Amino acid sequence: MIRVERNKKMPNAYDNAISTPSTQREKDRSDQVQNSAGGFVFTVDDKTRLERFLILGTTGGTYYVGERDLTKLNMQFLIDLIGRDEELVWNTIFDVSVDGRAYRNSPAIFALALLFRHGKQKNGPNHNNPLAAGNLLPHVCRTSTHLFEFVRYSKALGGWNRSTRRAVAGWYESKTTGQLAYQAVKYRQRDGWQHRDTIRLSHPKGIHPALGNFMLGNPGLVLDESQELDHIRGFLAVQELTDPKDIVRLMDQNYVKNLPWEAFPTSVHKEPDFWRRLFYNGAISGQALVRNITRLARLRMFNDMIFARDYADKLVDLDMIRRSKLHPIQYLLASVAHSSGQVKRSPNLSWGYESGRSKDWETSSIISDALDHGFHLAFKAAVPSGKRTMVSLDVSGSMSSYASGLDMTCAELGAAMATCIAKLEPYYLTNCFSDRLKSLPIRPGMSFQEVMHVTNGLNFGRTDCALPMVRALQDGIAVDTFFIFTDNETWYGGIHPYRALQNYRQSTGIPAKLIVAAASATEFSIADPNDAGMLDIAGADANLPKIVTEFSAGRL
């Protein structure tokens, strides 16, 4: 921690606020709006709000706004934005989805369906652009699950049009026979949709006849000796067997080795030998590698130390992470679940959760360490800024709600993100705040179990997002960049956050910057949109450390 020399005449952070309203619940500038908590803040620009929706989504709503209302607000915003700046929507969807910046792809798929419904440039912003409309769909909808989700959204939004049919046909036509065969056996049905439904609606051309018959469910399927049809041949072979031991023995055959686990009968899913063979065949990777950790732990497979080490090494394979677009949040959720258990859910509760977690397996320290390491590896590569960074986590009452679609609170998510900055930057100070500010004991080497334990022990209260700047000035702490993780529902303090930053700059002579990481997909921000030294980002962005360091260093 580096301190500035205290000046006896240095004003208190509130001294310069005499001519401003006494509380954040009063309007300070004409361009401020009232947030859901009653405080006055700013609205973010179109691109930032769009990125928040695409990265954070609206699942679960927020502390103040329900899921349905938040979805409705964002949907109306998207429709309006498509009418005003369609090209911005196309380009941002491509950037967020293809670059793997979002934990879930669903918001991008939904936005794409809205574009097909309300956009005027059905072939994208540039007809000669290879990423326009029909060509963009395969990049965003990379799996059959994504495609079926797009079709479901399109139906719900008013049905298909000619451009939608052409785009879905293009999805099939863009894949080789081998790629399509893999999709056909891995994703046979999702959300009530099957390939036979989408093929009959879109009429793609050039599909291998035998593969087309398989996906359409036509009888009398005859396969040639083409290696591209091995996935179909293998799928049919394992479906004829009932004895799990026979299925495992068959997995030595070349045409079965690369089958995904979803292609095998459920009768073999409880056999450790099946998963071991699947893993060493290289048929379990990417998201499946992370998502099946709980299943394998229940089967006590990590008691085999050699298998556990091999599995852990695969989890931190950087090439695999990049190729499969694994998101840091996937590692985070898997780590918390493996160490602490899965969140209990109850259909009788409106928010879908009970308190506490359930766990019926033993935690493997080797797997936990790999998941913690994988979390940091999954972020885009970042170069430290070398700037003095104060990382401040909002732990007020509204941050106790579950983060969008995640089995953790907004505060827990923020604490995990804080460890990224602490691990990356050499000069940092961490704290947390509600209506008071105190130290947050987070260290770069802490496990997520330790981070969650620290966060769960915090006291939640009223929200004053000005406190990091106020306390830094009062205590004489030199800060180049303030990084605040918040839902922007500030309302309690006696000075607006942007005013507190201005005061800090004027009193210390340090041109300090403010980065606001949003915990929810609302339109609000404590950052002044007219101040080039303030930046809004989405709090679950895989680019988060890179954006923070680049902005702090003046490289962005």
Buried (B, 14 or more C-beta within 10 A) or exposed (E): EEEBEEEEEBEEBBEBBEEBBEBBBEEBEEEBEEBBBBBBBBBBEBBBBBBBBBBBBBBBBBBBBBBEBBBEBBBEBBBEBBEEBBBBBBBBBBBBBBEBBBBBBBBBBBBBBBBBBBBEBBBBBEEEBEBBBBBBBBBBBBBBBBBBBBBBBBBEBEEBEEBBBBBBBBBBBBBEBBEBBBBBBBBBEBEEBBBBBBBEBBEBEEBBEBBBBBBBEEEEBEBEEBEBBBBBBBBBBBEEBEEBEEBBBBBEBEBBBBBBBEBBEEEBBEBBBBBBBBBEBEBBBBBBBBEBBBBBBEBEBBEEEEBBBBBBEBBBBEEBBBEBBBBBBBBBBBBBBBBBBBBBEEEEEEEBBEEEBEBEBEBBEBBBBBBBBBBBBBBBEBEBBEBBBBBBBBBBBBBBBBBBBBBBBBBBBBBBBBBBBBBBBEBBBBBBBBBEBBEBEBEEEBBBBBBBEBBEEBEBBBBBBBBBBBBBBBEBBBBBBBBBBBBBBBBBBBBBBBBBBBBBBEBBEBEBBBBBBBBBBBBBBBBBBEBEBBBBBBBBBBBBBBBBBBBBBEEE
